[in-house]
């Protein structure tokens, strides 16, 4: 039951942001508010549980990618494309809503992002050691990715450029993995 409530609340949050109501969750599930309150004491607790579930989903995906037997390129590509899946696609403005209105939950999101950056740096270091990628400063590269993804959480930017967070993340991963030059030019060393 708790999982069903969480799923329905996540759908409501995805449609209405954090302004969804327990009434709307109850209506979606065809149950009473009292039943919901038997599992979650407050709406705040329910929102925090949604954030926790999304973070756990992302951490589970990280673990699966890192433990996979895939070659380095596939592993790196997969790691850079990790997105929440448990509740389906998250509307771009929902994360901005959480960032603006739920600072305690946002701290946990940021903690996840920082840890993801550290894991990315280790993955890049492994790629350098194995010869799959050219020598790069892994900490700088992972920080660059962290910053780029953070900037993509700006709903106004996404809406103004008519692009979804998912599509923007794909572009960042593509540029990171393949660069911006159409073909390597060794005459210009940076």
C-alpha positions as CSV (number, residue, x, y, z in Angstrom):
1,X,0.0,0.0,0.0
2,X,2.8,2.4,0.9
3,X,4.4,1.9,-2.5
4,X,1.0,2.6,-4.3
5,X,0.6,5.8,-2.3
6,X,4.1,6.9,-3.1
7,X,3.6,6.2,-6.8
8,X,0.3,8.2,-6.9
9,X,1.8,11.1,-4.9
10,X,4.8,11.2,-7.3
11,X,2.4,11.4,-10.2
12,X,0.5,14.2,-8.5
13,X,3.7,16.0,-7.8
14,X,4.8,15.6,-11.4
15,X,1.6,17.1,-12.6
16,X,1.1,19.9,-9.9
17,X,4.5,20.3,-8.3
18,X,4.8,20.3,-4.6
19,X,1.5,22.1,-4.3
20,X,-0.4,18.8,-4.8
21,X,-2.8,17.8,-2.1
22,X,-3.4,14.7,0.0
23,X,-7.0,14.9,-1.3
24,X,-5.8,14.6,-4.9
25,X,-3.6,11.6,-4.0
26,X,-6.5,10.0,-2.2
27,X,-8.8,10.7,-5.2
28,X,-6.3,9.2,-7.6
29,X,-6.1,6.1,-5.5
30,X,-9.8,5.9,-4.7
31,X,-9.1,5.8,-1.0
32,X,-9.6,8.0,2.0
33,X,-7.0,10.5,3.3
34,X,-7.1,8.6,6.6
35,X,-5.6,5.6,4.8
36,X,-2.8,7.7,3.4
37,X,-2.1,9.2,6.8
38,X,-1.8,5.7,8.2
39,X,1.4,5.4,6.1
40,X,2.7,8.9,5.9
41,X,2.1,11.3,8.8
42,X,2.3,14.5,6.7
43,X,2.5,15.7,3.2
44,X,6.1,16.8,3.9
45,X,6.9,13.3,4.9
46,X,5.4,12.0,1.7
47,X,7.4,14.5,-0.5
48,X,10.6,13.6,1.3
49,X,9.8,9.9,0.7
50,X,9.4,10.7,-3.0
51,X,12.8,12.4,-3.1
52,X,14.4,9.5,-1.2
53,X,12.8,7.0,-3.7
54,X,14.2,9.0,-6.7
55,X,17.6,9.2,-5.2
56,X,17.6,5.4,-4.4
57,X,16.5,4.7,-8.0
58,X,19.5,6.7,-9.2
59,X,21.9,5.0,-6.8
60,X,20.6,1.6,-7.8
61,X,21.2,2.5,-11.5
62,X,24.7,3.7,-10.6
63,X,25.5,0.4,-8.9
64,X,24.1,-1.7,-11.8
65,X,26.2,0.3,-14.3
66,X,29.4,0.1,-12.3
67,X,28.9,-3.7,-11.6
68,X,28.1,-4.5,-15.2
69,X,30.5,-6.4,-17.4
70,X,30.1,-3.9,-20.2
71,X,33.2,-2.4,-21.8
72,X,34.5,0.9,-20.6
73,X,32.8,3.0,-23.3
74,X,29.4,1.5,-22.8
75,X,29.8,1.8,-19.0
76,X,30.8,5.5,-19.2
77,X,28.0,6.3,-21.7
78,X,25.4,4.5,-19.4
79,X,26.7,6.3,-16.3
80,X,26.4,9.7,-17.9
81,X,22.8,9.0,-19.0
82,X,21.4,7.9,-15.6
83,X,18.1,9.6,-15.0
84,X,15.2,8.8,-12.6
85,X,13.1,5.9,-13.9
86,X,11.0,4.7,-11.0
87,X,8.2,7.3,-11.4
88,X,8.6,7.8,-15.1
89,X,9.7,11.0,-16.8
90,X,9.9,13.9,-14.3
91,X,8.6,17.3,-15.6
92,X,11.5,19.7,-15.9
93,X,10.0,22.3,-13.6
94,X,9.5,19.9,-10.7
95,X,13.1,19.8,-9.7
96,X,13.2,23.6,-9.7
97,X,10.1,23.6,-7.5
98,X,11.9,21.2,-5.0
99,X,15.1,23.4,-5.1
100,X,13.2,26.6,-4.4
101,X,10.6,25.3,-1.9
102,X,12.1,22.3,-0.2
103,X,15.7,23.1,0.9
104,X,16.1,20.1,3.1
105,X,15.1,17.7,0.3
106,X,17.3,19.7,-2.1
107,X,20.3,19.2,0.2
108,X,19.9,15.4,-0.3
109,X,19.6,15.9,-4.1
110,X,22.8,17.9,-4.0
111,X,24.6,15.3,-1.8
112,X,23.7,12.7,-4.4
113,X,25.0,14.9,-7.2
114,X,28.3,15.4,-5.4
115,X,28.7,11.7,-4.8
116,X,27.8,11.0,-8.5
117,X,30.5,13.5,-9.5
118,X,33.1,11.7,-7.3
119,X,32.2,8.3,-8.8
120,X,32.4,9.9,-12.3
121,X,35.9,11.1,-11.5
122,X,36.9,7.6,-10.4
123,X,35.4,6.2,-13.6
124,X,37.3,8.7,-15.7
125,X,40.6,7.9,-13.9
126,X,40.0,4.2,-14.6
127,X,39.4,5.1,-18.3
128,X,42.7,7.0,-18.4
129,X,44.6,4.1,-16.8
130,X,43.1,1.6,-19.2
131,X,43.8,3.8,-22.2
132,X,40.1,4.2,-23.2
133,X,40.2,7.9,-22.9
134,X,43.0,10.4,-23.3
135,X,44.6,11.8,-20.1
136,X,42.3,14.3,-18.5
137,X,42.1,15.8,-15.1
138,X,39.3,13.6,-13.9
139,X,38.3,15.8,-10.9
140,X,37.9,18.8,-13.2
141,X,36.1,16.8,-15.9
142,X,33.6,15.4,-13.4
143,X,33.1,18.9,-11.8
144,X,32.5,20.3,-15.2
145,X,29.8,17.7,-15.8
146,X,28.3,18.4,-12.4
147,X,28.1,22.1,-13.2
148,X,26.6,21.5,-16.6
149,X,23.9,19.2,-15.3
150,X,23.2,21.7,-12.5
151,X,22.7,24.5,-15.0
152,X,20.3,22.3,-17.0
153,X,18.0,22.2,-14.0
154,X,17.0,25.8,-14.8
155,X,13.5,25.4,-16.2
156,X,13.6,28.9,-17.7
157,X,16.6,27.9,-19.8
158,X,15.1,24.7,-20.9
159,X,11.7,26.3,-21.8
160,X,13.5,29.2,-23.5
161,X,15.5,26.8,-25.7
162,X,12.5,24.5,-26.3
163,X,14.5,21.5,-24.9
164,X,13.7,19.0,-22.2
165,X,16.1,18.1,-19.4
166,X,16.4,14.6,-20.8
167,X,17.4,16.0,-24.3
168,X,19.8,18.6,-22.8
169,X,21.4,15.8,-20.8
170,X,21.9,13.8,-24.0
171,X,23.6,16.9,-25.6
172,X,25.9,17.3,-22.6
173,X,26.9,13.7,-22.7
174,X,27.5,13.8,-26.4
175,X,29.7,16.9,-26.2
176,X,31.6,15.4,-23.2
177,X,32.2,12.1,-25.0
178,X,32.8,13.4,-28.5
179,X,33.9,17.0,-28.2
180,X,32.8,19.9,-30.4
181,X,35.3,19.8,-33.2
182,X,34.1,18.1,-36.4
183,X,37.5,16.4,-36.7
184,X,40.6,16.6,-34.6
185,X,43.0,19.4,-35.7
186,X,46.5,18.9,-34.2
187,X,47.7,22.3,-35.5
188,X,45.9,24.1,-32.6
189,X,47.0,22.8,-29.2
190,X,45.0,24.3,-26.4
